[in-house]
Amino acid sequence: MDRHAIHIGSAGWAVPREHAERFAPGASHLARYATRFAAVEINSSFYHPHRPATYARWAAATPDEFRFAVKAPRTVTHERRLMDISEPLGRFFDEVGALGVKLGPVLVQLPPSLAFNPSVAAAFWRELRDRFGGDVVCEPRHPSWFAPDAARLLRAWDVARVAADPPPALRADEPAGWPGLRYLRLHGSPRRYYDAYDDAYLEHLAHGLVEFAQHAPVWCIFDNTAAGAATLNAFRLIEHLRAGCAHP
């Protein structure tokens, strides 16, 4: 069986000063980041919109094989809580469409207080799918989203559930929902956003990603960016994959 692609990167393309020598020169931080990594997750789109011209510029600054995951806006997920979202959702997809073929998964991260409501969730996924046929992943954080009926609904709309660390609920560190994509978000543990993962964890993770990739494309995003740990963890994970002849 041919192995699917494994995409490894960080949330944002900052180049920490202590690791700057690992990157080739570039005209921007993104261009430098793209000399070593082929994937990134855009989180700034959660906080404020970007013009289509901005997305187009980012796409032009990266190699052909580079891919962007993009986080859906908080207006949709946290403020309107998946309801009455036609206008902001439509604007978001009009903007990110400027990435063209470099647009990877769209990440829908839900607030911890948002419980699973089958009718609200189904209406939201229907509206999203009316606008976008590409890869979509959901990172729920309320325990009710990890029940079998929620996973079935995600599968029905071809939405993969993020495997997150630290897990906000039992089995939240396991991928579920649509099996056509595996998406891991590693936030740092025990201090979320700060702490690095040790080498034993990364070696074990590499084996897991290879297993996932036997069945579907894989994304692994390090979100422990507050103190620069994400960059080093991503480098080490790639080294473990290469050591096992499992090239990302």
N, C-alpha and C positions, 0 to 999 in steps of 0.2 A: 504494500500500500504506500502510495506517495504521501510524504508528510506535508502538511499545510504550513503556511508561513507563521513565524513567531515574531511579533512586533514588540520591541522593548524600548521604553523611553521613560520620560518623567513628565510630571504635571508642570508645564511651562518649560521654556528653553533657556533659563538662566545658566550661565557658565561660571560656577563658583571659582573664586580666585585661586584657591588651593589646588584646583584640578585644571586650571587653564592650559597648562603645558600639554595636556593630553589632546587638545583640539588643534586643528589646523587653522590658519588665518581665515577670516571671512569679513565680508562687508558689514555684517550685523551680528548680534548675538545668535539670532536664529540661523544664519548662514554658518556660523562657527559650530553651533550645536549639531547641525546637519552633516558636518564632516565626520562625525562619529556615530550618530544615531539616525535611524531611518523612520522614527515615529515619535510623536509628541501628543500630549493632551492639552488642548487650550481650555484653561479654566477661567480666563478673564471674561469670556463670553457669558458666564453666569452672572457677573456683576453689572456689565454694561454692554450695549450693542457695539459691533464694529461695522464699519461701512464695507460694502462689497469690494471696493477698491483696496481696502486694507487686506482682506482675505486673498484677493488676487495677487497683491504684492508678496504676501507670505508664500503663496504657492510658487511664485516665480523665483523666490530666493532659495528654493530647495531642489535637490536632485529629483529625477523622474520617479524614482522608486519611493520617495518620501510620502508618508501619509499622516494626516491630522485627525485625531479624535477631537470632537468639540462638545463642550458641556452646554446643555440647554439653559436658557435664562431663568433666574430665580423668580422673575415675574410670573412665569408659567408654573413652576413647581412649588415655590415657597409662599408667594404672595396670593396668587389666585388658586393654588392648591388643585391644579389640573382642571379647573372649571372656568368657563367663559374665557377661553384662551385663543380664540381664532386669530385675533389681530396680532398679539405678540408672537404666536407660534408661526404664523405666516411670514412675519417680518424676519424672524430668525432664519427660516429656511431660504428666504430670498437672499439673505446675507451670505450664509455659509455655502450656497451654491456656487459662489465665485471661486471656491477652492477647486472646482472641477473634479477631475479624476483623483485628485489628492485628498478628497474628503473621505475619511474613514468612518468609524462608528460615531453616532450621536449618543452622548451620555445624558441620561435623565436621572439626576440624583434627587431623591425625595427627602423631605425633612423628617426627623425622628418622630415628630408628633402626628404625621399623616398616616392614619390607619387605612388598611385596605378596604375599599368600598367597591364591590364588583361592578355596579352600574356606572359609577364615576370613572373607574379605571377603564372599563370597556369603551365608554364614550370618548375618553381621552385618546386611547390607542387608535380608535377608529379615525379620529380627526387627524392624528399624526400620520397615520398610514395613507390617508387621502393626499397628503402633501409630500411624503418621502418614502421611497421604496428601498432605501439602502439599509445598512446595518444600524441597529438600535440596541443599546444596553441600558438597563435600569439598575440603579443602586438604591433600593429601599432600605429604610432603617428602623421602621416600626415593626415589632415582632409579628404582627398579623400578616405581613407580606411574605412570610416564610412558611405559610401553610400550603398544603397541596392545591387548593382551589386557586390561589394567587399564581402559583407556578403554572398551572394549566392555562390560565388566562394569558400569561406572558407567551407561552408556546403558541397559543392560538393566533397571536399577532406578530409572531416571529421576533420576539424581543428576548434577548439573553439577559439573565440576571447576573450582576456583578458578583464575583467572589471577593470579599473585602477582608482586610486585616488591619486592625483588630475587628473581629466580627461583632456587629451590633446585636445579634440574636443567634440562637442555636442554629448551626449549619449555614450561617451567612457567609462563611469562608469557603463555601463550595459553590461552583457554578450551577445554575439551574435555568429554568425557562427554556427558550429556544436553544436547541443543541447545535445550531449551525455556527456558533461563535463562542469563544471562551474569553472572558475579559476579567483580569485581576487588577484590583486597585490596592496597593500596599501603602498604608498611611503612616507606618512607623509604629514600633511597639517596644516597650510599654508606653513611652511618651509619644502620643500621636503627633505627626508632622515633624518631629525632631529626631527620634532615635533611629539609628541604622540597624539593619538586619545583619546578623553575624554570618560568617562564611558557611557554617554548617547548614543554616537555614537556606542560604542561597543555592548551595549544592543540591539540597533536597528539592528546592523549588525548580531547579533546572530539569531534574528528572521528571517532575510533574508536568512541566510545560511540554516536554517531548511527548509524554503520554497523551496529553490533551490534543497535541498537534497531529496525532494519528487520525483524528476524527473531524477536526474543524480548525479554522484559523484561530490564532491565539494573540491576545494583547496582554502585556504586563506593564502596568504603569506604576512607577514609584512616586508617591505623593508626600514622602518625608523630606520635603524641600526646605524646611525652615532653617536648618543649619548645614545644608549642602549634602546631606547623606544620600539623597536620591541619585545623584550623579555617580558616586562611587559604587553604590549598590547595583546600578544598571551596568556599569563596566564589569563588575565582578560576575554578575549573572551571565553576561555574554561570554566571559572567559570560561565559565563552567560549561556552557553550552558548546563552545568550540572544543574544549578538552574532551567532551564526549562525542565529538564529530556530529554535533547537532547544530549546524550553523543557523543563526537567526537571520 
